[in-house]
Amino acid sequence: MSAIFAIWIFMTILGLTSIGAFVWAIQAGQFHSLDDGAESIFDAEEPMGSVTDAFPGHSANRKIFANRQETPQ
């Protein structure tokens, strides 16, 4: 019975810590603009939606799924 009580206390502390971290993140502005991080990897030379990177020896304009085989269902 004491093991169940210890687990219950541990889970309560973990839950309260998680809620506290979430509230802190909201107050600190961590969720202010979620798109900024995703768009920060693009610059003027590589606009969003255009693939300009390629593996050495392969064309950058090649479709990603061109070699993908369709499986019968």
C-alpha positions in Angstrom: 0.0 0.0 0.0 2.9 2.4 0.7 4.3 1.8 -2.8 1.0 2.9 -4.3 0.9 6.0 -2.1 4.5 6.9 -3.1 3.7 6.5 -6.8 0.6 8.6 -6.3 2.6 11.4 -4.6 5.3 11.2 -7.3 2.7 11.4 -10.1 1.0 14.4 -8.4 4.3 16.2 -8.1 5.2 15.4 -11.7 1.8 16.6 -12.9 2.0 19.9 -11.0 5.5 20.5 -12.3 4.3 19.9 -15.9 1.4 22.3 -15.4 3.8 24.9 -13.9 6.2 24.6 -16.8 3.3 25.0 -19.3 2.0 28.1 -17.5 5.6 29.5 -17.4 6.0 28.9 -21.1 2.8 30.7 -21.9 3.7 33.7 -19.7 7.2 33.9 -21.1 5.8 34.1 -24.7 7.1 30.7 -25.9 3.9 30.1 -27.8 3.6 33.7 -29.2 4.4 32.9 -32.8 4.8 29.2 -33.6 5.6 29.9 -37.3 8.7 31.9 -36.7 10.8 28.9 -35.9 9.6 27.0 -38.9 10.2 29.9 -41.2 13.6 30.8 -39.8 15.4 28.2 -41.9 14.4 29.9 -45.1 16.1 32.9 -46.6 15.7 35.0 -49.8 17.7 32.4 -51.8 15.4 29.6 -50.8 11.8 30.6 -50.7 9.2 28.6 -48.8 7.8 25.7 -50.8 10.7 25.5 -53.3 13.2 22.7 -53.0 16.7 24.0 -53.8 18.7 21.5 -51.9 19.7 18.2 -53.4 21.9 15.2 -52.6 25.3 15.5 -54.5 24.8 14.2 -58.0 21.0 14.5 -58.0 18.9 17.3 -59.5 17.2 19.6 -57.0 14.1 19.8 -59.2 13.5 16.1 -59.1 10.1 15.2 -57.6 10.5 13.6 -54.1 8.2 10.7 -54.8 9.1 10.0 -58.4 10.7 6.7 -57.6 8.1 5.6 -55.1 6.3 2.4 -56.1 2.6 2.1 -55.4 1.7 -1.0 -53.5 -1.5 -2.9 -54.4 -4.1 -3.1 -51.8 
